[in-house]
């Protein structure tokens, strides 16, 4: 009893504060309730959300009881604002007062507050994905119909109360907090508490994607530029083709940006003629999909390729693998496995042919690992190197493997054009070579990007100069090794 009285006292204190400093005349608040606007959207409209948000006992019935005490218009018998028709907020579609959320089915309420229920689902999604989290950022995507209904209610209020002395449209607009920002205020502290981590500008992102197919479809049909989008679904002969359900969802998803941009270009007068004021009641909640994504991490070093039957990248022609393996797979798969990533991209400073060995200090490379579940420690990075270097087949070795920042990728690309390489080649010539021939060959320096094999044999006269031309004889390259890649990078 004492706890309930304390909760009631907190709610009453917030209502009295709002009535004294933020709210318009209470009959206007009562009218917003009657047209299906939820309590949190009312507080959001009038600049009182930040101090009202933590109070979970602020329900429509509590607000209505307060209005009955202070406003005669709320005492008139049965009131539509307390209807039991299971309608959701006509603005936020129940996002700010969740009763259930759909994510591969309906999630029933548990014996906790609605917001804590949502954060429990978020926490479970993160755990299910196996992410190691020390900080997070929260991204929220809402259907465009919420912004449209938000504007419709504001215009409706202007039509109904615009001539009243208390109504100041400019202040009303400035005080209004967006649904997205309000939801962030509600969720972030609860997620921080549930997961025991802090919210910040972090590379690990939790994304909440809310959709409402029925509302988005209705809205799309009302917009004046919808005809242009419909033409995209027609075939070249003019016939209309109906897509699959997945296609429809993709179109709805892509249409949100289109809808928001179109809404921004519609003047208030035109908006009133297109949309119902106030919006109709909402009978279905939003569908929520939770996804987790971490920005790519980069692990770099230098690799040595000791085999003449291993390509740099995976090389498959007509479903047949060329060579025994690839540097990309040997290194990338070992890195991905330790980091528990969804995938990887392999970047190297240049490349060598499958039959060319990479020796000496090795070739600089980066593995870009996508959506990792854990960021490897220095010990784990060393374990990756040891596993590659101790492999039974000894195709590839790595040096100086380390976790690096994304700026290294740009540095590697910028330095690639300036790098110098050293080669060792076994060359056949059609005549014996003299000391002068050997001296002249020893002075050769190629430019970055030069294809050494063609530089040796001349490619049937298409490459000038060439070793064959310099020696005035036929030359063929039998074996080639890269013995050094001179770059001030991951030494």
Helices and strands as residue ranges (DSSP letters): H 2-21, H 26-34, H 39-45, H 49-52, H 60-70, G 72-75, G 80-82, E 101-102, E 106-107, H 114-129, E 135-141, H 144-161, H 169-175, H 179-195, E 198-199, E 204-211, H 213-222, H 226-230, G 231-233, H 245-264, H 268-274, E 287-294, E 297-305, E 310-311, E 316-317, E 320-321, E 325-326, H 327-339, E 343-348, E 356-370, H 378-389, E 396-404, H 407-416, E 420-429, H 435-442, H 452-457, H 467-471, E 475-486
